[in-house]
Amino acid sequence: MRRPGSLLLAVSVVLLVTGILVEPARQPAWALAGGLGAVAALVAVVRGLRQGRGGVDILALLAIAGALAIGEYFAAAILTVMIGTGQFLEERAQARAERELNLLAKRAPRFARRVRDDQVTEIDVDQVAIGDLLMLAAGDIVAVDGRLAQAGTFDESVLTGEALPVQHVPGDMIRSGTVNAGHPTTMLATAVAAESTYAGVIRLVTAAQASAAPFVRLADRLAFWFVPLSLAIAAAAWWFNGTPTAAVAVLVVATPCPLLLAVPIAIIGGVSQCAKRGVVVKGGASLERLAGGEVLLFDKTGTLTAGRPEVVHTAMAPGVDETDVLRISASLDQMSPHVLATAVVNAARTRHLDLSMPSDVQEIHGQGVQGTVDGARVRIGRPAWVLGDDEPAWAQRARRRADLDGSLIAFVGIEDRPVAALLFADRIRADAPGMVRALRADGMQRIVLVSGDRADLAESIGRIVGVDAVWADQTPADKVAVVQEEAARGATIMVGDGINDAPALAAASVGVALAARGATASSEAADVVLTVDRIERLGQAVRVARSAHATATQAAWIGMSLCFLAMGAAALGALPPAAGAVLQEGIDLVAILWALRVGLIRPRGIRRIPPADADVLSRLADDHRETLALVEKVRDVADELEDHGSLLPTFNLLTEIDQVLLPHERQEEAELVPALVRITGSSEAVGALSRSHAEIEHHVAMLRRSLAEPDEHTVTDVRRTLYSLYGVLRLHNALEEESAFSLIE
């Protein structure tokens, strides 16, 4: 890659030193250096005018030309060194900002190992089809997104920044671009290469590198008045002193390196800081617009929610073991690329269930999947396909709950007998409410939810997350209209992840796309792209952008203030051009060093969690997920009391609560709460969490007292207590996930 700044700096330094050491060659060497600087400044002026900007480079050109015209060759040589140094630093900063992105493109997978009929064949990555079984040898780069068929260890640092290898179990989703860091394993392809994560990231890299967005928008605005004012001072100095030497001295110290270099270095540093956090910003202009955002608009699915269904409940037929049904269902679904199948496998993985390898697996289009697991015929799919014409009471209750909760539902049948219903929902991201609060604290004036979903569901999510307004049932055209309407309140930032969001992203001042699971049209239309599946990184990116913009502004004002002091001395004839050139170098150095602070600043709200506390969070989060099914069982037992009134399921539930739930909650109070105090630095932040632990203990004690001496009122009291306990547990879990487990990377 050509580095003209490096070449100009090297040549100008050689000529400057030659003039200092070799007296006969002094004036010619300095004059030649000045001539090179004039050419470089002229090229910069022409380039700026072609890009629709100009001003700051003109001062550098006039200063060097003036110095050459009056014979101040040393000053001209110093200015050339300054320009070369600035261009070199800018090139270095640009290279640093691009380095993380370039490494991604160079590591793109080229081939895959497909397994068919017990034969392994190496094929081009573009030939991989959904459903193909792929082998991953040690050191292989994962070619496409897929689901593991066997356990494996993977290096995911290229996508997540996590330095340590990550252990994955069968059923885990693996993204393309990660590296098999362990023994050979196999995976089931769930996407083709063009639609996989890594291909999407490469497209984003290409777009970011091809972006012609200028990096000096702030500099242009400041130069609008700085350049004419400097020229006016130079003219006044000529008139006051009666000689052009004073005017040249003014122009020499006015050469605006703080605007030419300090501003873009700070902005590019911000782009680099965002890239380290998994946020691709397509150029400095996009970063500046991100820093100035006042109105934030979110799509719902995939942004405020996880964007993928999860098993939130399993409704069982009487006498059926839930764990066994979930294990059998996941065993069959691990061979299906369907998104709901992935949710079932993930649910089994969370419970640490050992899956069997199914046989005779068939996908029935529009109905579901069937096959043989451990010798039994299993069917998972639509209600009518599994239930037939006879719908038992437990199935009716499950369907009613799914309708009320807005969940998807699939039924499981074993040997032609319906045994369970699986309810799926797209959960709200645990880090979304905290991100919204942080953005408000950082000055975001208005936050709006714009969704294509029905109004009741969108309103519910909007209340939980804490937005100012909700627009539901919105088509892509409607979303554009909302963005345009909200633009009257200030600069808009639109966040989305689907093809239907692309028009709105393009209409906003800044479009932000989430592309952790592969780029779509929204990624191409966006100015900013999150390549990690962490919505709070958007809040971090906004803070980084504002910090970089503030640092750039400070660097510019510091440099210009010093320039004006020097211009005053030069205008009075107290500062000759040569001394002014040396002084200007010092001013430039101060401004550039201030701009480079962007790489060292940690914006407010971005924390490093000590490894010991991170281990506590991860361990207790795993335990927390294992208790979720028990929490839903509290509601099921309460519902069943209404049907038959038997207290036996309640006694069994209380035993599970005493053995599983309460020990977990007590461990959280003993370990999680102190860890959060250390992380946040405040005991007040965990007050609600401790109170909810106490409320759980209180409700369990009430349940135990109600069951101690049953009478004619016991069923009513127990049902009321169970529903109350269920509500407390749901609220407690939401609070815990948001305040604690959302901190886990």
Secondary structure, DSSP 8 states (H G I E B T S, - for coil): ---HHHHHHHHHHHHHHHHHH-GGGHHHHHHHHHHHHHHHHHHHHHHHHHTT--SHHHHHHHHHHHHHHTT-HHHHHHHHHHHHHHHHHHHHHHHHHHHHHHHHHHT---EEEEEETTEEEEEEGGG--TT-EEEE-TT-B--S-EEESS-EEEE-HHHH---S-EEE-TT-EE-TT-EE-SS-EEEEE-S-GGGSHHHHHHHHHHHHHH----S-HHHHHHHHHHHHHHHHHHHHHHHHHSSHHHHHHHHHHH--HIIIIIHHHHHHHHHHHHHHTTEEE-SHHHHHHHHT--EEEE-IIIIIB-SS-EEEEEEE-TT--HHHHHHHHHHHHTT---HHHHHHHHHHHHTT------EEEEEETTTEEEEEETTEEEEEE-HHHHHTT---HHHHHHHHHHHHHT-EEEEEEETTEEEEEEEEE--B-TTHHHHHHHHHHTT--EEEEE-SS-HHHHHHHHHHHT-SEEE-S--HHHHHHHHHHHGGGS-EEEEE-SGGGHHHHHHSSEEEEE-TT---HHHHH-SEEE-SS-THHHHHHHHHHHHHHHHHHHHHHHHHHHHHHHHHHHHTT-S-HHHHHHHHHHHHHHHHHHHGGGGT---TT-----HHHHHHHHHHHHHHHHHHHHHHHHHHHHHHHHHH--SHHHHHHHHHIIIIIHHHHHHIIIIIHHHHHHHHS-SGGGHHHHHHHHHHHHHHHHHHHHHHS--TTHHHHHHHHHHHHHHHHHHHHHHHHHHTGGG--
